Amino acid sequence: MGRRILPLLGPALVAGVAYLDPGNVASNMTAGALFGYLLVWVVLLANTMAWLIQYLSAKLGIVTGKSLPELLGERMKRPWARRAYWAQAELIAMATDLAEVIGGAIALNLLFGLPLLWGGVITGAVSLVVLAISQRRGARAFERVITSFLAIIVVGFCFSIVISPPDAAATLAGVVPRFEGTSSVLLAASILGATIMPHAIYAHSALSRDRFGLVRAGARRRLVLRATRVDVTIALAIAGTVNLVMLLVAASTLQGVAGTDTLQGAHDAIGEAIGPVAATLFAIGLLASGLASSSVGAYAGSEIMGGLLRIRVPLLWRRVITLIPALLVLGSGIDPTWALVLSQVLLSFGIPFALIPLVALTAKREVMGDDVNRRFTTVLAVAAAVFLVVLNVALIALTVTGA
């Protein structure tokens, strides 16, 4: 890798943590435990689409020097339209936060036996520290902290597959697209919502803006865009591999085992099938996932509010406020794993609201100049958006009819 490119890497690795949050863990582990290798194709498809989407988001921030929420806020002239759009985006951000805090709480319960409510408080407190670092030390320091968490996540979730490899033939069979009833469609939507996350689309454009500013056309922009493609490729290769590993571990060791449709049950089953070291590393990976993604989620939520409503609430105060819904769920006694899975389904419904404007803006020459999307790129992005919308409509129809 060229010496000029290496210093420019980082924003995609931070955004990529959103693809490894506790919602991903819950969705992938539940899919593997209930349906084995059936939904391998969904994980592969989701990460393929995610590469294109995240690159477009980063490119938008680099070329315009503005985030997606900022650009949308400028183009929505009517205040009610901005507020309505913000309301759905804020709801999605809250669903994201719910998954991340619950995941951290579950991990602390598995590791130290802490009550879920206290685990949620601690997860929120640590994310406050990480955000304080970003406020005081800048984007590069924030990237280093999040990347360190990413390394822990990779080790924590990938150890098990080294000890207990999956069935190669069954894995290949899982590449063939198919469903088995409404529950499998629900989990497919959950995997997509956990992988192609709306807040990651909003955040990546802001991360690129904060790191590079407005990069004017010329050799510098070409270099930054080339580095961004490398950055996104590395980030999504890591995220895609870990997501696939989660599902494969669950399919090979947890399918048919009672209670493994919860993270607590999966942790216990991994301990019995593979050993206590694997179970401990799984819990540590889950904790790092919750802490890192919670910080990135708060960053994205702040950008959404600032860009659409033009209101800048201090990031640390926002972090405290958005903790409340997650703590209420943890204190209510609701099954935390299914709260995680359902939060990811909600995220999948927010994808079109972020993805369609992203595709539209990056396809406009007056916005992107010479870096406007090529026609083929736009066709692929539109196809991804259509697929996601159709899947969500099918989910509603199957659920309502009970098919």
Secondary structure, DSSP 8 states (H G I E B T S, - for coil): --TTTGGG--HHHHHHGGGGSHHHHHHHHHHHHHHTTTTHHHHHHHHHHHHHHHHHHHHHHHHHSS-HHHHHHHH--SHHHHHHHHHHHHHHHHHHHHHHHHHHHHHHHHHH---HHHHHHHHHHHHHHHHHHHHHH-HHHHHHHHHHHHHHHHHHHHHHHHHS---HHHHHHTTS----SHHHHHHHHHHHHHHS-HHHHHHHHHHHHHHH----TTHHHHHHHHHHHHHHHHHHHHHHHHHHHHHHHHHHHTTT-TTTTSHHHHHHHHHHHT-HHHHHHHHHHHHHHHHHHHHHHHHHHHHHHHHHH-----HHHHHHHHHHHHHHHHHHT--HHHHHHHHHHHHHHHHHHHHHHHHHHHT-HHHHGGG---HHHHHHHHHHHHHHHHHHHHHHHHHHHT-
